Amino acid sequence: MKTIITVFGSTGDLMYKKLLPALTNLIRRNRMNKDLEILCVGRRDYTTEDYIQEAKKQSLDTLEWKYIEPVIKYVKLDIKEKESYSTLNNIIKKNGQDLDVIFYLAVPPNLFPVIAEGISEAKLIEKNDPSRRIVFEKPFGEDLKSAQSINKKLWHYFDESQIYRIDHFLGKDMIQNILVIRFANMIFESTWDHESIESVYIIAKEKEDIGSRGNFYDNIGALKDMVQNHLMQMVSLIAMEEPATFDETGIRQEKVKVLKNLRIDTEDLILGQYQGYKDHDNVDQNSITETFVAFKATINNSRWNTTPFYFMTGKKLNEKRSEIIINFKPNTHVKKLWPDTDLSKNQLIIRVAPEEGIYFEFNVKSAGLTSDIKAIPMDYCHTCQIPDGNVPEAYEKLILDISNNNPTLFPRWDEIETAWAIIDALDKKLPKPFIYKDYDSLKPKLKNLFKEVI
């Protein structure tokens, strides 16, 4: 069976910087179908040779073109003309009947319904056909209402099982590793609740500013750009119950339950906007869009009902760092044994980016004749385990799963809907963001909620 991947938006940065490198590496690693064709759809009047030359200028210098160049074909198409989809269908049909066909929409969400309608009406995808699938990039709407509207149209054209919604965070190895750390290690799973865990911090800090994304970002902000998807996915994996089955149905079902029980404490909600944000092109001079957000949340179920979960994300901070910090409670009997010693609390850190790994801190007796106790770390570097240092990118894993028809790492609609409902509920309660110069200027605001991590 031949595989055909058709990419709409093939002349955009996502294609040049992420999808082409991911596809190239998958081909190089022999993880894709040997019989593969990539149809690069665009409006520009290119030949295939023209497109490849432009892609070489725009993509990463390290991209090994010898692997992917032979399978690329450029197709000129106007997404607003229905006849174009019929032309595309004829191109695909020339490859025979036994085909595995994937349509990847690397385009803004407002174009999703237009392209979906064209694909459906041209019978490029028909319902109940698992060999035909369609992929959508986040953001999935701009709020709950728009997301529901888009999804309603998608369901009109496709089955849920044919729809793959990409959140690239879920393709990161350490995000996938959360389930392994929990459920493959009794030492953690047996203590994974409010009885043993004092607090959980979910952090996604970014060092850069918004760059040239003013037109997009000023309508979205940090809550919708990061919290609604990335951070909600992280907390759902950390806090979920053990699924009945470790497949897409069981895992997704438990993730949704977490989100439905998540409550954000609006009293402790902190919004900020970095100094100079309004100087970017296409940003409203009166903008109150937040570029930083921090808050406390609780999960109202028997496992987590007294454990606070703290969230932080923002731009123009002191570093790029995404991680989950789990602080365990102190041993209540420790003072009976060592009344004069203040022991450190056990801490587990799951590092997601830029380094990937696991850090665990526990107490031991100091070497020698004293009875001193000290905290020592066990530090596992996940990226160091790749012999050639060529760590697979998140998009490699996600594209591979799409090609294998495995939807486990792709948010189901009810996950997205529930996450949007959480964010929408905050809209009338959002404070005006304060202006921060840098991360140090944020610390006074954070000292109560984040004193353990700032």
N, C-alpha and C positions, 0 to 999 in steps of 0.2 A: 504494500500500500504506500503510495506516494504522499508526502506531507507538503502542503502548500500554506505558507504563512503570508497573509496579505496585511500590509501595514498602511493604515491611513495616517497621514501626518508624517510621512517619511522624510520630509525636508526640515523637520524641527529638531531642536536640541535633544529631546528625549531619544529620538532615533539615533542621532549621531553620537551622543555621549553615553548612552546606556544600552539601548537595544542592540545596536550593531556590535559593540564589544561583547555583550552577553552571548549573542548568537554565534559570534566568531569563536569564542572560547568553548562553547558547547560542541561545535563542529570539531574543533581541535582536539577536544577530549573524547571524541567519538561517542557523544551522548545524544546526538540527533539522528534522525532517520537518514540513512545514506542517500535515499532518493528524496531530496529536499529542494524546494524552490521558494524563494522569498520575493514576493511581488511588492514593490515599493510604489505606493500610490501617491500622486501629487498633481497639482494643477500646472506646474511649470512645463514649459515646452522642452523637455529633456529627451535625449536618447538614453539608453541604459549606460552607455559609455560616459555621457555628460554627467549623469547622476553619480556614478562611481567617482568621477574626478572631483565633483563638488563634495561628496561625502569624505573623500580623503583629506580635503582641506579642513573640513569642519570637525572630524572625529579625532580620537586620541592618536597621538603619534605612534604609540606602541601597538596599535591594532594590526594584526597579521592578516593582511588582505588576501593572501594566497588561499586561505581557507574559505572565505565567504564570497569573494568576488565571483567565482564560477556559478553560484546559485542565485545571484541577484538579477532581477529583471524589473525595469522601470515601466510603470503604466501611467500614462497621463489620463486624469479623470477629474471631472468637475462634480463634486459631491452633491450639488444642487440639481444636476440634470439626471433624470431617471434613466435616460438612454445609456448613460455611462456605466450604470450597474449591469445592464444587459451585456454591454461590451466586455466588462470584467468577467461576467459569468461565462461568456464564450471562450475567453482566454483560459479560464480554469478548466472548462470542459474538454479542451484540447488535450489535457493530460490524462484523459480516460475517466472511467466511472468509479474505480476503486480508489478513493481519495480520502485523506484526512485533512480537513481544511480549517484553518484558524484565521479569524479576522481580528486584528489588533488595532484599537482606536487610540492612537497617541495624539489626541486632539482635545481641545477644551470641552467641558461638559455640555455647553450649549449646542454643540454639534452632534452629540450622541443621538438624539431623536431623529435628526435629519438622515444620518448615515444608517441608523438602524432601520428606518423605513425603506430606504433605498435597497438595502441588503435583503430585507424580507420580501419586498414586492418583486424583486428580480429572482426570487427563490434561490438566492445564494445560501440561505439557511432556512430550513423548514423545521417546524417543531417536531419533536420526537426523533430527531436524527442526531445521535451522539457523536457522529463523525464530523459534525459542523458546530463550531463554537465561536463565541465572540468575547473579546476582552476589553474592559474599560478601565481607564486610569482614574485615580482619585484627582480632584475632589468629586464625590458623588453628590452634586448639588451644592447649594450655598446655605441651605437651612432645611428644616424638616419638610416644609411644604414643597420646595423645589425638588428635593430628593425623591419625595413620594410621586411627584408628577413625572419625573424622568423614569422612575422605576415602573410606574403604571404603563408607560408607553413601551418600555422594554418587554414587559410581560405580555403585552399585546402581540409582539412579534416573535418572542423566544420563550422557551421553557427556562425555569430557574436553573436547571442542570446544565444548560448551554451557556450560561452567563458567568464569566470570571471577572470579578472586581479586584483590581490590584491595589494592595497597600504594600509598598516595597519593604517596609519594616519587617513584615512577616516572612520575608525571604532571607533575613539575616540569620546566620547560624545560631547565634546565642539566643535569639527569640525562640527558635525552634527547640533549643536546648533547655528552655524553662521546664517543659513537660518531663524531660529526661531527668533533670536535677531533682525534681519533686518526686515523681512516681517510680523512679528506678533506684531511689536511695531511701531506705527506711529511716535512716537517721534524720532526714528532713521531713518526710511525709508524716511521720509519727508526731512531729512537733509543729506542724504547719497550721496553726490556728491561734485564736486570741489568747489561749491559755499560755502559750510559749512565746509568741511574737508580740513585741511591744509596739513596733511601728514599721511602716513600709514607706520608702521614698521612691518615687518614679520621676526620673530627671532626664530631660533632653535639652541640653544647653547648646547654643550655636554661637560661634565667635563672629561670623560675618553679619553684615546688615542685609537689607532686602535687595540690594543691587539695582538691577533694572526691572524688577518685578513690581514696581509701584502700582501699575494699573490693576494687577491681580490682587496683590496683597492688601491694598487699602480697602478692598471690599470683603476681605476675609478675616485677617487678624490671626493672632496666635491661637486663640481658642478653637477656631474652625480649621486652621491650617495644621495644627499639631495635636491638640487635645482630643478633638472629635474622632480622630482616626488612630494615629500612632499610640498615644498614651492610653486610650481606651482599650486598644488591643493588648497592650502590655499588662494592664491591670486585670483584664479578663483571664489571661493565661496564668498570672500569678495566683489569683484568688479562686479559680474555678474548682469545682468538686471533681473527684475522679470520674471520668466518663464511663458509661456502661460499655462502650466500645471505643477503641482508639482509632476511629476512622472519622471521615469528615462529618458524619451525622452526629456521632457522640460528642466529639470535641466542640463543634459549633453550638450544640444544644446547651452545654454547660457554660460556654462563654456568654451566651445571651442571658442566662440566669444571673450571672454576676452583674452585668450592666443594668438589668432591671431592678436590682437591689442597691445600686450605687446612689448615694446621696451626697451632694456637694454642700459644704457649709458656707453659705454666702456671707456670713459674718467675718470669715477669715479670707475672703477672696481678695487677692492683690493683683491689680492690673498696672502695667507700666508702658511707657512709650519712650524709646531712646531719643536722646537729644540729637537733632538733625534729621529725624525721620521725614519731616515735612519738606526737606530740601530735595528729596528724590523726585525725579520726573513722574508725573501722573499721580501724585499724592495730593489730596485736598489740603489746602492751607489751614482749614479748620478741622482737620481730621482728629477724631478721638479713637482711632483704631489702635488696639493694644498690640505691642510687639513683645510683651512679657506677661506671663500669667503664672500665679502660684495660688494654691488653695489646699484645704484639707477636705477629705471625703471619708465617709463611712460606708460599710457594706452591711446592710441589715439582714443578716442571716445568722444561724447558730454558730458557724465557724468563725466569723469575723466581727461579731457585733460590738466589741469594745476596742478593736484595733484601729487606730487612725491610719489613713493612707494619705500621704502628702505628694502633691504633684508640682512640678516646676518645669517651665519651658520658656525660651525667649531667645531673641536675637541680640547681637552686639554685646555678648557677655564675655567673661574672661577666658573661656575655652570652649572647644567642641567636645562634648561628652554626653553620652547616653548610657544610663545605667539604672539598675534597680538595687536599692539598699534595703536589706532586711535586718532589723535590729531585734535580737532575742532578749527576753526578759532576764534579769539576774536570777541566779539560783537562790531561792528563799532560805535555804539551809546553810548558805555559805558562811554567814557570820558565826554560826556555832563552831565551825571548824577553824576559821581564820578571822577571829574578831577584830584584829587590827589591820586587816588588809582590804583595800578597796579594789575588788576585781573588775576587770573590764568585762563588758557584756559581749557575748558572742555576736559576731556580725558576718553576714553573708552578702557579698556584692556580686551581682551578675553584670558584667561589663559588656555592653552592646556595641559601642563605637566611641572613638575610632579603633581602640584595641578591643579585642574580644577575649573574654576569659572569665574566670571565677576566682574570687578572693574570699577566704574564710578565715576569721580570726578567733582563736580560742586560747585558753589559759593553760600554762604549764609551770612547773617549778623551775626556777633558775638553776643553771649548772653550778656545781660547787657545794660548799659546806653550809651556805645560808638556806633559809626557808622561804626566801623571797619568791613571789609568783609574778609572772609577767605574761603579757599577751603576745602571741606569735602568729604570723600569718602563714596560711597555705595559699600559694598564688599560682593558679593554673593559667597558662597562656594558650588560648585556643588557636590563635593564628599561627603560633610557632609549630603546630603539628603538621602544617602543610610543608612537605619537604622542599619544594622548589620556591616557596614563598608566594606562589601564584594563587592567592585565596579566591575562591569563587565569589562573585558578587551576588547580591540579593536577586537581581534580575535573572541570573543564570538559573538559580533554583526555581524561580517562579515560572519562567518560560519552559523549563524542563517538565514541571508538573502540569502545565497546560498541555504540552505535547503528549504527556502520558495520561491525560484526562483524569487528573487527581486534584479535586477542588479543596482539599483540607486546609490549605494556607490562604484561602481566598474568602474574605468576609461574605457571609450570607446576608440577604437583604434585611432580615430581622435584626442582625447585629448593627447594621448601619442605621436603620430606623431608630433603634433604641438609643444609640449614641447621639444621634441628632436630637432626640427628644430631651436628653440630658442638657445639651447645650442650649436648645431653644428655651428651656425653662429658666435659664439664667438671664435671658435678654432684658427683661424689665428690672433686673436687680443688679446690673453691672455698674460698678462705680466708674467715674471718669478716671482714665489712667493718669498717673503722675509721671513727670518727666525724669528720666534717669540718665546720667552721664555715662556711667559704666557699671560694672558689677559691684564695685565697692560702694557706690552710692545706693545700691539696692539693699545692702546688708542691714541697715537699721530697720527697714521695713520687714525683713525676713527673720530677724533674730528670735522672734517668738516661735514661729512655725518651723523654721529650718536651722535652729541653733546647732543641731548635730552635724550638719553637712556643709554649712557655709564657711 
